[in-house]
Amino acid sequence: MRNKITVLAFLVLWIQIHLLYGQAPSNVILDFNKETRFLDVKYEHQVGDATQHYIAEVKILLNEKEIIVQSLISPDDNNGGSVVYKIIDAKPGDEIKVQLKCSRAGSKSASVRIE
């Protein structure tokens, strides 16, 4: 019984430390240009070491259907970055949702409706 408590305490501590050093992006800004059909995604993700802690994955969904998944290996800098996608199938009334996933822990989503 004592070993189970020790293992459980260790796991809880490990999870807390892991979450402390990994956080989701603090802000996601989307801008879709109807004429060019380009989606500009800017994100803020302040970290101490961008080589180890960064946005690792970007998912783009059009009307809840996954259309793009991109793996990233580094940000623009220690404060965040940006990516641009051409969404040729987007039309007025559609919703584009962007999901960003941190390399350590946490995620953030934002969406924009095309007018």
Secondary structure, DSSP 4 states (H G I P E B T S, - for coil): -HHHHHHHHHHHHHHHHHHHT----SEEEEEEETTTTEEEEEEE---S-TTTSSEEEEEEEETTEEEEEEE-S--SBTTEEEEEEE-TT--TT-EEEEEEEESSS-EEEEEEE--
